[in-house]
Amino acid sequence: MSLALVQSRALLGLQAPSVTVEVHLANGLPSFTLVGLADVEVKEARERVRSALQNAGLEFPANKKITVNLAPADLPKDSGRFDLPIAIGILAASGQVDAVRLAGYEFAGELSLSGELRAVRGALATSLALGALDEARPRMVLPPGSAEEAALVPGTEIYRARHLLDVVRQFLPGGPAASADADADAARDGDGAGDGWTRMRPAARPVRAPSTDLADVKGQAMAKRALEIAAAGGHGLLLVGPPGSGKSMLAHRFADLLPAMTVQEALESAAIASLAGRFEPDRWMRRITAHPHHTCSAIALVGGGSPPRPGEISLAHEGVLFLDEFPEFARSALEALREPLETGRITIARAAQRAEFPARFQLIAAMNPCPCGFLGSAQRACRCTPDQVARYQGKLSGPLLDRIDLYVEVPAMPAEELLGAPAGEPSAAVRERVQAARARAVHRQGKPNQALQGREIDAHLALEDAAGRFLQAAAQRLGWSARSTHRALKVARTIADLAGAEGIGVAHVGEAMQYRRVLRMNG
C-alpha cells in the first residue's frame, strides 16, 4: 500500500481541531517532503522519524519518494506531537502495520532517536476537547506523562505507549480482530507500571494538604476579615501597607480559603496548565496561585505570541492571581486586566489566527502606600513628597481600581504585639464559613455574588429600604460611579451571606463601605 491516513490533533488555544496525516510512497528520486503549514519543529520530525524507525529495527523506505501532508493545509501545526502519527503513517504506507486497524485511533507523541516516546504539552486540553464531542470519541495513543493527564477526563479511552515498537505491535498485519483486541485490552487493564502498552484508567489522586495556614499570620484582624469576604463572594482585593506588614503572607494563604474545586473546574484549570506545559499532578484539584514578577510584560500576563499561548491570568483560571508590588507593573500590563476582570475571558487576536482563553481568576494585589513604603506608618516617618506619592499611586488608573471590590490597609504590628499575639484562626475554620456562604449564593442565584450582572443585582440582593437610603446617600457624597456602587452592593450581599441573613441591612452596607475607601494621598 502506498497511501496511508493517520489521525491526530492540533492545538489552537483550548480547541483541538482534527488533523489527518496523509503519507504517500512513490517511485522516483528518494526524498522526504513534509507539507501542510508545518512549523520548524514539525519539519524537524523528518530526521527524528527516520532515526527512530531505523534504530527500532523497522524498515525506513529510503529508496522511495515520501510525501507527508498534514491536512487541513491552512491550519498551523507546531510542536513535536506529530512525530508518532508520521512514523505510523510511513509504516502503514509501507505495509509494516495494518492501515485498516488504525481507524478509530488518534496518535500524538514526540519520538526520540531511539524510538522512545516523549510527552507532549496539551494532552489534557486535547482530551477535554474530545470529551465535549457529541459523536463517537476516538481512542488516543499517547506517551507516558501525557497519557496520565489525558486520562483525568471522564469518558475518554486513553492508551499509553512507552516506545514506538509498543504501538507497532498492536497494529501488525494479521493481528486479532477489533473485538478480540478489546478483550485483550480489558485483560491488560491495571496500573501498567511496567507495561509498554497500557489502557489508562482514571486514578483517584490524593489532594495534598496545604503547607501554609492562615493561623501563621498574627493579628491583622481586618485584613483576615477582608480575605474571608473576598473568598466567599469571589471579590478582588487590594492590600496596602508598609514593607514587612504581612501582605504577601496573607495573599499566599488566600487560595486555601476558597471552596473546594469541582471536577469540571479542576479539568479546565489543568487543561490550561497542560497547554502551557506546566501541569503538575500534585496540584490536581487544588486552586493555583499565579505570582508573576512585576517586570513581566503585558503578553506574559494576559497571553499572546504566535501561535497564541495562555498568560498568567489564564493559568490562574479558577484560582488566584497575586500581583505583588502592584504599581510597579507596566501600565500596559495592568490596563490589559480590565476586560478579563469583567468578563472572565481573554481574546487574543492576531493577523493569522484568533484564540480565546478562560480567565476567571480572583485578583489579590499588594502595594506600598508610597515609594518609601511608610506613608501613614506609626513606626517610621515617610520621606516622600506629596508629588512623589501622587505619582506613585497615579500609576494605577481609576478604571482599574474601580474593578477591585475590596481595599484594606495592612499596618505594621509593633514588636511587642507581634511576639505576644496568640496564633490566629486556622484556614480550615474560615473555609467552612466561606463554603457555607458560597453555597447560599449559588443556591439563590446559581453563581457567586461577584458575578452578578445587570438585572440579576436587583433580583437577588434583597436590599432593605433603610440600607438602600444609606447606600444612596453615601454613594452620592463620595462620588462613586455606578460600577463602584454595584460592587459595594455585591460585597454587602456577601457579608450578609456570611452572617446567614436573608436581606442586606444597614450594618452589612456599612461594613462593605469601609472596604471601598480610596488610597490616601498624605499621612
N, C-alpha and C positions, 0 to 999 in steps of 0.2 A: 504494500500500500504506500502510495507516495504523498497522500494528503491526510492530515490528522487535525482534529479540533479538540482543544482542551479548554475548560472553563476556569476563569479566575475572577478576581475583583480588583478594581482600582479604588483609591481613596480620594474623595473630593469633599473636604470638610468631614462631617459625620455621615455623609452618604457613601454608599459603596456600589457604584454602578458596575454592571456586569461587563467583563472583558473576555472576548474569545481569542485564544491564542491559536492561530492557524499556522501550521507547519507544512511546507511543500518541499519535497525532494525531487530533483530533476537531474537529468543528464546534462552535462555541459561543463564549463570551466569551474573547477571547485571554488566555492565561496560560501560565506555565511553572512547573509544580509538580514537586518532587523529593521522593520518599518512600523509606523503607527504612532507618531508623535511621542517617541520614547525619549526620556531624559538621559543624561550622561550615564548615571548608574545602571539604567536599564540596558543601554547599549553595551556596557561592560559585561553584561551577562554572557555574551558570546564566549569570552575566554574562560569564565568560571564554569559554564556548562560543558565546554569542550574538555577541560581538565577533569571535571568531576566524573564524566562518563568514562573517560579513559582510565582514571585511577580506580574506578569502581569495577573495572573488568568488563565493562559494556562496550558495545561497538559504536564508535562515532563515525558516521558516513562521510569521511573526509574527502572521498572521491566524487561527492555529489554537490550540486548547486542547492544550498539550503536557503530557503526564504521563510522568514518568520514574520507574520503580520499580527499586530495587536489591535483588534477591532473593538469598538469603532475608532476610525483613524483620527477623528477630531477631538478625542478625549485625551488629555495629558496623562502620561503614566510616569511614575517615579518610584524610587526605592528598588531594593533587590528582591521584592516579593514575587517577581515573575520568573526567577531562575528555575524553580521547580516545575511550573507548568511548561516552560520552554523545553526543559530536558525531557519531560514525559511526552510532549508532542513529538520531539525528534525520535524517541524510542517507538512511539506508536506509528509514525510515518514509515519507519524502517522495519516494522513488523516485530520488534522485540517485546512489545506489550500489546495486549488486545485492545484496540481502539474502541470497540463496541462496549466493553465493560467500563469505560471511563464515563459513560453517560450517568448523570446524576451526581457526579463528584465535582468539587471545585478545589483547586490547589493553590497554595501560597507558601513561599519559603525561600530563603536565600541559601545558596549552595556554597560550601567551602570547596577548595580544590580537591579534597579527598572524597567528596560526596556527602559529608556530614551536613545536616540541615541546621540552619541558624534561625533564631527568632526574628520576626519582622514586627515593626510597630503597627499599631492599629488593628490587631486581631480582634480585640473585644469590640471595637467600633464596627468592624465588618460583621461580626456575629450578631450584634444588636440590630444592625440594618437588615440582615437576613431574617431575624426573628420577627420583624414587622411586616414581612411579605405575606400576602394573602394566599399566593399559590404554594405549591409543594416546595418545601425548603430543601436545597441541595445539601449533600454531605460534604463537610470540609475536611481537608487533609492539611495539617499544619505542623510546624516544628515544635520541639519542646520549648516551653516558655510561652509561646503563642497559643498552643492548644489549651493550656490550663486557663488562660484568660478567656478564650472564646467559650469554653465550657461553662462559664459562670452564667451565660444567658440561657434561661429555661427554654426547652423545646427545640434545641439545636442538636445536631448529630455531628460530633467532632471526633476526628481520628488523629492521633499523634504518631508521627514517624520520626525516628532519630537519624536515619540515613536514607539516601536515595534508593539503595537496594531494598530497604524495608517496604518502600512504596512499590517498586517494580515487582516484588514477589506476589503482591495482591492482584496484579493485573496481567499475569503471564498468559500467553495464548494457551487455550485448552484448560484453563483453570475451572474451578467449580462454578455452577450457575449462581445467579443472584440470590435465590432463596437459600441455597446451601451456604453461600458466603455470609448471609445474615445470621444463620445459625452458628457459623464459626466465629463471627464477631461476638455473638452473645456469650459463647464459651470463653472467649478471651477477655471479657469484661472483668475489671478489677482495678486495683491500684496501678498495675502495669509498671511498677518501678523499674524492672529490668527488661521489659519487652521493647522490641524495636517498633512494633505496630500495636497501638492500643486504642480502643474506643474509650473516650473520656466520659466520665460521669461527674456531674456537678458535685463537688465535695463541700461539706459544711466546714467553713473556715472559722476558727475561733476569733472573736472580736477582742483584740488586745486591749487591756486596761490602760487608761492614760497614765503617763508618768508624772503629770503635774496635777495640782489640785488648787482650787480657789482658797482653801484654808491656808495655803502658803503665804498669802497676802494678808498682812496685818493692818488693821484699821481700814481707812478708805471706804467707809460705810456707804457714802453717797455714790461713789463710783461703782461699787458692787451692786447697789440697787439699780443703777442705770444699765449695767450688764444684764441683770435679770430681766428688766423690761425689754431691752433690745432682743434678747434671746426668745422671749415669749411672743413678741409681736413681729419679729423679722425686721427690726428697725436698724438703720445705720447709726453709728456712734462716733463722736469726736472727743478724744481725751486730751485735755490741755493741762499742762503742769510743768514744773521745773525739772531739770535733769535728775534722775535717780528717785523720783517720787513713786515709781511702780507702774507706770503706764504700760510698758512692754510686758511686764508680768501679768497684768490684768488681761491684756489683749491675747496673749498666748494661752490663757486658760478659758477663753470665751467659747471655743468650739466644743468643749466638754460640757457646756451648759445647754447646748442645743438638743432638741428632741432626737431620738434615735432615727436613723435613716430608714426609709422604706427600701425594698429591693430595687424598685424602679429608679429611685433617686441614686442609689449606690451604683447601678449599672450606667446611668447617664454620666455620673462623675468619673467612674472608672474608664468609660469609653473615651472621654476627652483625654485623660491621662495616658491611655494606651496610644491614642493618636499622636501624642507628643513624645511617646517613648518613655514615659515617666510613671507607668503603672507599677505599684508596689503591692504584692499580695498581702503583706502585713497591714496595709492601710484599708483593706476591704471593709465596707460598712462603717467606716469612720470618716467624719467630716474633716476635710482638708483645711489647713490654714496656709494660704499662699502669702509669702512675706518677701516681695521683691525689694531690692535695694533702691534707694531714692535716685540713683543715677540711671535707672532703666529708661529706655526710650518709649515713645508712645506705641510703637509697633510691638515691642516686647510686652507692654502692659495690656493692650486690647487685642493684639493679634495682627497678622499681616504676612507679608512675604509672597513669594511665588514658587510653588503653589501656596495658598493661604494656610497658615498654621494658627492654632489657638494661642491666645496670650494668657497672661496671668489671671485675668478676670474670668476666663472660661475654665482654666484649670481650678479656679476656686468655686466652680459651679456647685451649688448645694452645700457650700462650705463658707469659709471666711476669707476675705481679702484684707490683710493687715498692712496698712501703709504707715510706717514709722517715718518721722521727720517729714510730715505731710507737706509743708510749704516748700521743701527742698526738691520735690519732684518737678520735672519740666512742666511748664504751663500747658503745653500742647497735650502732654500725657494726662494731666488732671482734667482738662476740659473734655477729653475723649470719654471720660467716665459718665458724663451727664446723661446721655441717651441710655446706656445699659442700666444705669441705676433706676431709670423709669420703666424700661421695657423688659429687662431680664434677658435680652438677646443682643448680639453684636453682629452686624452685617459688614463683611469685608468685600468691597467691590474693587476689582482690578480690570484692566482692559481685556484680558484674556478670559477671566472667569470670576465668578462670584461665589462666596461661601458665607454661610450663616452658622454661628456657634451659639449655644446657650450660655448665658452669663448671669444666672440667678444666684448672686452671692450677697453676703452681708458685709458691708464695709465697716471696718473698725480702723479709724485713723488716730494718730497720736502726734502731738506737736508741742513745742515750747511756746510760751506766750510772746517771746521776743527773741532777737538774735542771741543775746547773752543767756537767756533762759530763765531769768529770775524776776521778771515783771510781777509785782504783787506778792513776792515771797516775803515771809516774815523772818527768814533766816539770813538772807543776803540781799544787799541793795542792788537794784537794776542799774546798769551803767549805760543803757541805750537812750538815745534821744527820742523824742516823740516822732520825729520824721523816720528814724530807723524802725521803730515799732510799726508805724503805719505802712512803711514799705514792705516789711516782713509779712505782716498779716494781709497786706493787699495782694500777695501772691495767690491767695485763694479768692476766686471770683464769687460774687454774690449768688449767681445761679447755681454754682456747685454747692456752696454752703446751704442754700435753700433746700437741697435734696437730702441733707443729713438731718435725721429726726431728733437726735439727742446730742446735746453738748453738756459736758461735765468737767469740772475742774478737779484735778488730782493734786492736792497740795502736798508738799514735803512734810513728813512727820518728824517732830523733834526726836532726838535720840532716846530720851527717857521714855517717851510714849512707845516708840518702836520696840525697845527692849523689854518693856513691861507689859506689852499688849498680849492678850491670850490668842491662841490660834483661832482663825476665823471659821465661818460656816463652811463645811465641805461642799464640793461641787455636786455630789450626789443629792444632797438635800435641796439645793437650789434647782437642780434639774427636774426633780419631782414636781415642784411648783410650776416650772416652765412648761413641762409636758401637760399638766392639768389645764393651764391657761390656754395653751395652743390647741388642745383638744376642744375646749369650749368654743374657740373661734372657728375652727374647722367645722364643727358640728353646726354652728349657727349659719355660716356663710360659705363654707367649702374652701376657704383659703385663709392665710394669716392676715392679721389686721393691716400690715403694711401694704399688702397687695390690693386693697380695696380701691376702686376707681369709680368716679362719676356718681351715678345714682346709687351704687352699692353703699356709698358712705351714708347717705340719708336713710337707706333702708335698714341698715344693720347697726348703726352706732347707738341708737336709743338714748339720745341726749335729753336730759331733764331740762325743764324750762329755765330754772334758775341757773343751771350750769351754762345753758346757751346764752343767756343775757350776760353772764360774767365773761365768757369767752369773746363775745362780740365786742364788749367794751374794751377788753384787753387788747384784742387784735387791732382795733381802731386807734387806740392810744399808742401802741408800739409800732404801728405802720407795717403790719405783717402783710405779705402777699396772700393770694388765695391758696397757693400751694402750702405756705407756712401754716395757715390756719387749718387746712385739712390734715396736715401732718401732726399738728398738735392734737387734733381730734382723734386721730388714729392711735397716738400714744396714750391718750386718756382712755380709749377703749381697751387697750392692753392692760393698763393699770387696773381698770375695773374688772377685767377677766382674772387678773392675779388675785384680786380681792374676792372673787366669786360673786360680784354684783351683776344684776341684770341690766341696769341702766348706768349712764355716766353722770355722776354727781359733781357738785362744785369742788369737793376735795380732790377728785380724780383730775379735773381740769386744772386745778391749782398746782398739783404736783407735775403735771405734764408741762405747764408753762415754765417752770423753773429750769427745764431742760432745753428751752428754746432761747436762752439768753445769747446775745451776740458776744463776740470776743471783745474784751475790754482793751481800750487803747492807751490806758495810763495806769499808774499804780494805784 
